[in-house]
Amino acid sequence: MSTRLRIFEAMQQIAEEQKVALPPLQDDLQLHETGFDSLAFAILVARLEDDLGIDPFTVADNVAFPSTIGELVRSYENVPV
Amino acid sequence: MRMFRSEISALREYLDPEIRGRGLSDARQSVSLTGILGVTCLGGRLHELAGRSVLLAVEDQLISAIAMTEMDGVAWRMLLCPPDLNSAHLQSLIEDADIDVVVTDRPARWTDAGAYLVVVAHLPVPALARAKTRRPTEWLMLTSGTSGPPKIVRHMLDGLAGAIIAEGPARHPNATWATFYDIRRYGGLQIFLRAVIGGGSMVLSDPAESVSDYIARLRARGVTHISGTPSHWRKVLMSGAAANFSPRYVRLSGEIADQAVLDGVARSFPRASISHAYASTEAGVGFAVDDGREGFPSGLIGPNRDGVEMKVVDGSLRIRSPRAARAYVGAGTPAIADADGFVDTGDMVELRRGRYHFVGRRGGIINIGGLKAHPEEVESAINRHGCVRMSRARSRRSPITGAVVVADVVLADGTAAGRHETIRAEILGLCKDSLASYKVPAVIRFVERLDVTAAGKLARAEA
């Protein structure tokens, strides 16, 4: 499964658990429009770290936090595993 | 009643030779408690310990037990070393407690003969003379903190035995006691004192023995009363060894007893009365609860009939008690109690519908973006799932909220791997039902086992 699909699947799972109505996931969707709060994003990052073996936001000090779904996916795709 | 005279100041006064049939045993041997005043483990050298500060560094619990009964009322103080004591801390403990005698069954390890007298402890032999009580001896015990050097806590026998004497000898007649603890730790020493002072017998644990072998030995020895931490009891429930063991009294202490472990113990031991006690090395025995429910009734807050007074300040339980330790021993140690005599236990409680519930340790709080969770309250929710044997919640750093709660879970034997996802969802559901959303574990990992410390408590890496 691609990184993108795994991220989307994890987001859908969390949305279901957190009772969040997730809009269709596409690259230009702003993260603040997903309905996720910071806790939901924290859960997402923790689960993806277990699933993908990386946490792109902790590996370097100067990581810019993404603002769209596309940037979020690229954060994971661009980290050397 | 003669055995409970208030002027009694040493253990030997409770060992009435007229009460027959009392024994003390471990995995290898058994001695009569009835005749224990007539034996010595100290090779007739007890008189050399009079008025001195003794390090009791004996690996063998049975020899330790007899040596304690010999030395109490003779030595100035005795520092009880649990067998897992990190030897790197020994030198500072010796200095802090002004140790000038070492009683040991491993004399080759104690070579600094200029600094202290070495007395070799061995299996009991008939003593030439009966020892006499000369003075109240200080009992020095070590705190069971998980990191850093242990602190030395000073007790006197009347405080250590306060809860036992308050209950009176009729509470547990003809009991044969056992414990998963080592008797050099507060929880284990309580059980040893219960056996000695309450007129019973005692079966000692053995660190090399499996849970199943230990339970088999307890059955063979006719153990009726037994204590351990909730972690010990979860191990017993997991082992399946409880099946043919039928104690009359089961006691849980040393950790938070959540409803799941209380219910599990009650199901496994339908004939036992089950009690969960609150005690700490510093505060002594606070109280015991017998109603089978987690937490304790709010009516226990305030002065109690037995002289123990409790209050809750800033969420933590404070205890003023004649059973509390007198002081920490050593240079530069803080006071144990505040100016009003209350010990801050550091155990955090929450009042819900007339009952206080323990939620965790003050130092163990997980901070999730400024909101606080105790690992223990999360574990308590997880443990309600019927397939969960034990769990550990812990903090994992998060780039978004600073930390999130994650949980490691041990499932019951025979839980099919194919059910993991279903169980994970059910556990999350249980957590959501009873916990604020930030306390619900972000990640649940299934693990084969979780470590338990030598003191019988769930090992917490960050503690």
Interface residues (C-beta under 8 A of the other chain):
Chain A: E17 Q18 S38 L39 F41 A42 I43 V45 A46 R47 D50 D55 F57 T58 F65
Chain B: I368 G369 R396 R397 S398 P399 I400 T401 V404 V406 L428 K432 S437 Y438 A442 V443 R445
